[in-house]
Amino acid sequence: MTQGRPDRILLVTGMSGAGKSTVLDTLEDMGWEVVDNLPFQLLDRLLATRVPEGAQGERPLALGIDSRTRGFNAQAIVDRVTTMSAGSGGNISVLFMDCAGAELERRYSETRRRHPLALDRPASDGIARERELIEPLRRWASHVIDSTASTSNALKQEIRTRFSDWGNAGMTLAVISFGFSRGLPRNADLVFDMRFLQNPYWDAALRPMTGQDEAVAAYVRADPAYEEAVSKIEDLLLTLLPRYGAEGKAYVTIAFGCTGGRHRSVHIAERVARHLAEHGFAPTLSHRDLGGSGNGTVDEATEIGRRPKN
């Protein structure tokens, strides 16, 4: 028998109905050990439990905890995690799942489930109460994902992208394209508006194509402002990203937008992702609106390069 303390621990919390169960299921499918609604006072006992020799005791551990958990106290959890993280070399992180109140109300209405903090009252009362109770965890969390506009599949993709390299010291980098006509991506850290470039949409021959087609790319590159603007963006990112990494930021999303999310933003996102890969980063590239369905899911996702950042 050997001690099986996990190398990394992720506390998954947030608003009821925001997708915590989907997150935990996805992490379990990725090979994580998952424990849901464990009273936080029992965490030390869980970590002290020995596992059979040869078992995967060092795989990452995800702990689900929310307002339903016995003895829940957000500030006490923050204080305890801070102490434990300091004593274990900082291997404990918090993922907070958030969602707009109106969307949470819609989800509870559709599923006909009762909010755990409003069993005999409208769901809106429970949502407001829970947001107040859990706010200290949101302020302190190292990862925040807003699922308001996400489908279940999109959320799963987000989790796989964000935590696929869990345990590595490097920063997880995502580059996405999107259309302003369908709203800003809610989890983007840096947003660049490409609508100042000439628009291929107004060329009837180019309209059915996308930014992945060379004819569209050539049209966008022909704009007099193109090379200077995009080169400066690339230089800015090469300046910022190492500093984000030095500050311990584990996940950065760079979003490029145009009107519909099919032409200019797609081409720029692909160019910038290649440029970052050439400089030692390993971004994941996705085009939110390329499929034209307008459902906010990832229509195409590819990994650009795998060289570690020096």
Secondary structure by P-SEA (a helix, b strand, c coil): cccccccbbbbbcccccccaaaaaaaaaaacccccccccccaaaaaaacccccccccccbbbbbbccccccccaaaaaaaaaaaaaaacccbbbbbbbbcaaaaaaaaaaacccccccccccaaaaaaaaaaaaaaaaaacccccccccccaaaaaaaaaaacccccccbbbbbbbbbbccccccccccbbbbccccccccccccccccccccaaaaaaaaaccccaaaaaaaaaaaaacaaaaaaacccbbbbbbbccccccaaaaaaaaaaaaaaaabbbbbbbbccccccccccccbbbbccccccc
